[in-house]
Amino acid sequence: MHGGHQRIDVEWLALAAGLKPAIRIAATALEASAIAGRFQAMGAAVVTARGPVGVHRHEHTLVYVARDAEAAAAVRAAERPLLATHLPPRDKAYYAGELGRRLGYPRCCVEAFTARVLRGPGKLRAGDRDSVHEDYVAARDAHVARPDWRLNNLLLRQHLRLVTFEPCRYDCALALAFAAEVLRLCQASDAPSAHVLADRLQRPLVLTAAGARAWARLEGGGSPRIVAAEAPRAGDPGARPDPADEALAARLPRLSLTELGDPPPLLLDFST
Ligand SMILES: [Zn+2]
């Protein structure tokens, strides 16, 4: 969901500056026409497709945006095989890699993504029977002791992000080079909004295996304690937090992470 309220469209800035060859957005039919209109008004080329996407294979309208019609159509063509009903995992991984490269994602991050496709959606390890939320799998793969806030890709629903792909590690050098450029563009385009964005991306974040997330306030050094938590919300006035995120935020200060689930939630301290 891309609302019309956010003041900076980071993907558009990156596309216009030539940092990114194309943008792909999955939306409802209604949202898609608003998104297409908005990008066309900015002078971009837009093409669309329809098909099942994501782990749950829900029907979406796909909007592909590029600087010219040929580039937009090329990204649509790269995704077309993925919209087919049943692809063997190896083919799915191959085409997902093609799509990722066409969207300009770092090659190491694309490789990490296709490895997860091969493993099976929601699988922490190959052969696992249980599935967890795909964001949790990707965040666990990317987890490092000091995750860099510029790669925080866990607040897409709130329109808070510099990168829209899953970094291979939360300190990936290629992903960071891209994120740093996008940040610079944001600051040049709208410094107050860039400041708000940075503040929100830098908050420590807890992510559960079911995909709920909450901002956490930490106290103490070596093994910090969560003293307060809040459901993330978008910058738009009137934006409602997710009920599952609110429920997590209410429980966080009272329970330890291991009491909150198995596998336990991840604590990503983007504030360091
Ligand atoms: Zn990477």
Residues whose N, C-alpha, C, O or C-beta is under 5 A from the ligand:
A	BS01	ZN	P106 C108 C109 P167 C168 R169 C172 A175
